Amino acid sequence: MNKLLWFSLSIAALLLPQLTQAADIPTLSMSLGQGDDPDAWFNGMKILALLTILTLAPSILVMMTSFTRILIVFSFLRQALGTQQAPSNQILIGLSLFLTMFIMMPVWQKIDANALTPYINEEINQSVAFERGLAPLRDFMLKQTREDDLILFLNAARLDKPAKAADTPMHVLIPSFVISEIRTAFEIGFLIYIPFVVLDLVVASVLMSMGMMMLPPVMISLPLKIILFVLVDGWHLITANLLASFHM
């Protein structure tokens, strides 16, 4: 151990001068100084606002896409199976992300074709690109949002019902979409729970009738639920019904 310690200290002593001389590492800084051009100052503020929006990208992904419904359904499935941490949170989140990419791909393709590409080619300005980019996302959320939830937030905001659904303000549509997604996910989760609860009741009743009251029913029902889920190709059925719930 002493030799290993002295060897580590020697390596650190040799590398220390090299680390202290690494003064040419590039740095990135941003500042808003005094300028005579208001347009340049305004463009700097827009860049700062864009960087702030990028920090909210995870929340946008969760709240304005299909990610919420998919992840909640998979969480219900794991709880119904009773497998504790299998599959792990990382696997469920990763699978939910890839399914979200698959479901949202047509929407992103429309955003790219109608807003992003024309803006990069300088065919439209920023405001037009923003409106065109929101249109496909608004259409997707409107298809998944219940009318009752929209009316709830319209009344809370003291707004009249728009003549067209496309005229719904985003600050009303987003929370309506989120609670609609949570409701739909809970409905699917309830349907997933039913067969597993029935199996638990059957196993518990059989053990009680056999007088095996000291044996935990979960020790028998857990492998039965796993093999039943595998035999019916459960992951295929759950994924197919999730895709169908988004009217793909």
C-alpha positions in Angstrom: 0.0 0.0 0.0 2.9 2.4 0.8 4.5 1.7 -2.6 1.1 2.3 -4.3 0.7 5.6 -2.4 4.2 6.8 -3.3 3.6 5.8 -7.0 0.3 7.8 -7.1 2.0 10.9 -5.5 4.8 10.7 -8.0 2.4 10.6 -11.0 0.5 13.5 -9.6 3.7 15.5 -9.1 4.7 14.8 -12.7 1.3 15.9 -14.1 0.9 19.0 -12.0 3.1 21.3 -14.1 1.4 20.2 -17.2 -2.0 20.9 -15.7 -1.0 24.3 -14.4 0.4 25.3 -17.9 -2.9 24.4 -19.6 -4.0 28.0 -19.8 -5.0 27.9 -23.5 -8.3 26.1 -22.8 -11.0 28.0 -24.7 -13.7 29.6 -22.6 -17.2 30.8 -23.5 -18.6 33.9 -22.0 -21.6 36.0 -22.7 -22.2 39.6 -21.6 -24.6 42.5 -22.4 -22.5 45.6 -22.6 -23.3 49.1 -23.6 -23.9 49.5 -27.3 -25.3 52.1 -29.7 -27.2 49.6 -31.8 -30.5 48.6 -30.2 -31.0 45.8 -32.7 -27.8 44.1 -31.7 -28.8 44.3 -28.0 -32.2 42.9 -28.8 -30.7 40.0 -30.7 -28.5 39.3 -27.7 -31.5 39.2 -25.5 -33.2 36.8 -27.9 -30.2 34.4 -27.8 -30.3 34.6 -24.0 -34.0 33.7 -24.0 -33.4 30.8 -26.4 -30.8 29.4 -24.0 -33.3 29.7 -21.2 -35.9 27.8 -23.2 -33.3 25.0 -23.9 -33.1 24.4 -20.2 -36.8 23.7 -20.2 -36.5 21.2 -23.0 -37.0 18.2 -20.6 -40.2 19.7 -19.3 -41.4 20.4 -22.9 -40.7 16.8 -23.9 -42.6 15.4 -20.9 -45.6 17.8 -21.0 -46.2 18.3 -24.7 -45.6 14.8 -26.2 -46.8 11.3 -25.6 -44.1 10.6 -23.0 -46.4 11.1 -20.0 -49.0 8.5 -21.0 -46.4 5.9 -22.0 -44.3 6.2 -18.8 -47.3 6.1 -16.5 -48.7 3.0 -18.2 -45.4 1.2 -18.0 -45.2 2.1 -14.3 -48.6 0.6 -13.7 -47.6 -2.5 -15.6 -44.6 -3.0 -13.4 -46.6 -2.5 -10.2 -49.3 -4.9 -11.4 -46.7 -7.6 -12.1 -45.2 -7.0 -8.7 -41.6 -7.3 -10.0 -40.4 -4.3 -7.9 -37.5 -2.8 -9.9 -37.6 -5.1 -13.0 -37.6 -3.6 -15.5 -35.6 -0.8 -13.9 -36.5 2.9 -14.2 -33.7 3.5 -16.7 -35.1 0.9 -19.0 -38.7 2.1 -18.7 -37.7 5.8 -19.3 -35.5 4.8 -22.3 -38.3 2.7 -23.8 -40.7 5.5 -23.2 -38.4 8.0 -25.0 -38.0 5.8 -28.1 -41.7 5.2 -28.3 -42.2 8.9 -27.9 -39.8 9.5 -30.8 -41.7 7.0 -32.9 -45.1 8.5 -32.2 -44.1 12.1 -32.5 -42.0 11.6 -35.7 -44.8 12.7 -38.1 -45.3 15.8 -36.0 -41.6 16.6 -36.0 -41.4 16.0 -39.8 -44.1 18.6 -40.3 -42.3 21.1 -38.1 -39.1 20.6 -40.0 -40.8 20.9 -43.4 -43.0 23.8 -42.6 -41.0 25.8 -40.1 -37.4 24.8 -39.5 -36.2 24.3 -43.1 -37.8 27.5 -44.5 -36.4 29.5 -41.6 -32.9 28.1 -42.1 -33.2 28.9 -45.8 -34.2 32.5 -44.8 -37.6 32.1 -46.6 -39.6 33.1 -43.5 -38.9 35.2 -40.4 -38.8 34.0 -36.8 -42.4 34.8 -35.9 -43.8 32.9 -38.9 -41.5 29.9 -38.2 -42.7 29.9 -34.6 -46.4 29.9 -35.6 -45.9 27.2 -38.3 -43.9 25.1 -35.8 -46.6 25.2 -33.2 -49.4 24.2 -35.6 -48.5 20.5 -35.9 -47.9 20.2 -32.2 -51.2 22.0 -31.4 -53.0 19.6 -33.7 -51.5 16.6 -32.0 -52.4 17.8 -28.5 -55.9 18.7 -29.5 -56.6 15.2 -30.8 -55.6 13.8 -27.4 -57.3 16.4 -25.2 -60.8 16.0 -23.8 -63.3 18.8 -24.4 -64.2 18.9 -20.8 -60.6 19.6 -19.8 -60.4 22.4 -22.4 -63.6 24.0 -21.1 -62.3 23.8 -17.5 -59.2 25.9 -18.3 -61.0 28.2 -20.6 -63.5 29.0 -17.8 -60.6 29.4 -15.3 -58.9 31.8 -17.6 -62.2 33.6 -18.3 -61.9 33.1 -22.0 -64.7 32.4 -24.5 -64.7 29.1 -26.4 -62.8 29.7 -29.6 -64.7 29.3 -32.9 -62.0 26.9 -34.2 -60.1 24.4 -32.1 -56.8 25.6 -33.8 -57.4 29.0 -32.1 -57.0 27.6 -28.6 -54.3 29.4 -26.7 -51.3 27.3 -25.8 -51.4 28.3 -22.1 -54.9 26.7 -22.0 -54.1 23.8 -24.3 -51.0 22.5 -22.5 -52.5 21.9 -19.0 -55.6 20.5 -20.6 -53.5 18.1 -22.6 -51.5 17.0 -19.6 -54.5 16.1 -17.3 -56.2 14.4 -20.3 -53.0 12.3 -20.8 -52.9 11.4 -17.1 -56.6 10.4 -17.1 -56.1 8.2 -20.2 -53.0 6.6 -18.7 -54.9 5.7 -15.5 -57.7 4.2 -17.5 -55.2 2.0 -19.3 -53.4 1.1 -16.1 -56.8 0.0 -14.5 -57.4 -2.4 -17.4 -53.9 -3.7 -17.0 -54.4 -4.4 -13.3 -57.6 -6.4 -13.6 -56.1 -9.8 -14.8 -53.3 -9.7 -12.3 -55.6 -8.9 -9.4 -57.8 -11.8 -10.4 -54.8 -14.1 -10.5 -53.7 -12.9 -7.0 -57.2 -13.6 -5.7 -57.3 -17.1 -7.2 -53.9 -18.0 -5.7 -54.8 -16.6 -2.3 -58.1 -18.5 -2.3 -56.4 -21.8 -3.3 -53.7 -21.4 -0.6 -56.4 -20.6 2.0 -58.4 -23.7 1.0 -55.3 -25.9 1.3 -54.6 -24.5 4.8 -51.3 -23.0 3.7 -51.9 -19.7 5.5 -48.3 -19.1 6.4 -47.1 -19.2 2.8 -47.2 -15.7 1.2 -49.4 -15.7 -1.9 -47.0 -13.5 -3.7 -44.4 -16.3 -3.8 -46.8 -18.3 -5.9 -48.6 -15.6 -7.9 -45.5 -13.7 -9.0 -44.0 -16.4 -11.2 -47.5 -17.3 -12.5 -48.0 -13.6 -13.5 -44.7 -13.5 -15.2 -45.2 -16.6 -17.2 -48.7 -15.6 -18.1 -47.5 -12.2 -19.3 -44.8 -13.9 -21.4 -47.2 -16.4 -22.9 -49.7 -13.8 -24.0 -46.9 -11.7 -25.4 -47.7 -8.9 -23.0 -45.1 -6.4 -24.2 -46.4 -6.6 -27.7 -50.1 -6.2 -26.6 -49.3 -3.2 -24.3 -47.3 -1.4 -27.0 -49.9 -2.1 -29.7 -52.7 -0.7 -27.5 -50.6 2.3 -26.5 -50.0 3.1 -30.2 -53.7 2.6 -30.9 -54.6 4.9 -28.1 -52.9 7.8 -30.0 -55.0 7.1 -33.2 -51.9 6.3 -35.3 
